[in-house]
C-alpha cells in the first residue's frame, strides 16, 4: 500500500486517524431548550471505528502503527488539530475519484484540509 511504502522508506510511524463529526444538536420547538445528546452517546460508534482501524492496520505489516479516533465538529479541522497534537510530518488522505456524489460528500474534507493543514498533505485516489 502507499502508506506502508512511504512509512518504510522514511522509517516513519503511522497513525490511522478517523474523525467522527459531532452529532448535530437537534433544535426543539421555539422557546424550548435544544435536545443535547447524552455524554458517551457516541461510545459505541467510537469502539466500532477503532476496531475497523485496528483491522486495517494489519494490512501495513511490520509498520509501526497507532490508532486514534477523535470527535470534532469539522473533520478537516479535527485532522489538522490531530496532526499538530501528534507532531505529524505528513498527512496522507484519500480523495474520492471523480464521481459527482462522492466528490461532493468526501472531497470537501480533503479540499478544506489542504487549506489549513499544518504539514504537507498527500492526496491519493484509492483503487476501486
Secondary structure, 3 states (H helix, E strand, C coil): CHHHHHHHHHCCCEEEEEEEECCCCECCCCCCCCECCCCCCCHHHHHHHHHHHHHHHHHHCCCCEEEEEEEECCHHHHHHHHHHHCCCCEEEEEECCCCHHHHHHHHHHHHHHHHHCCCEEEEEECCC
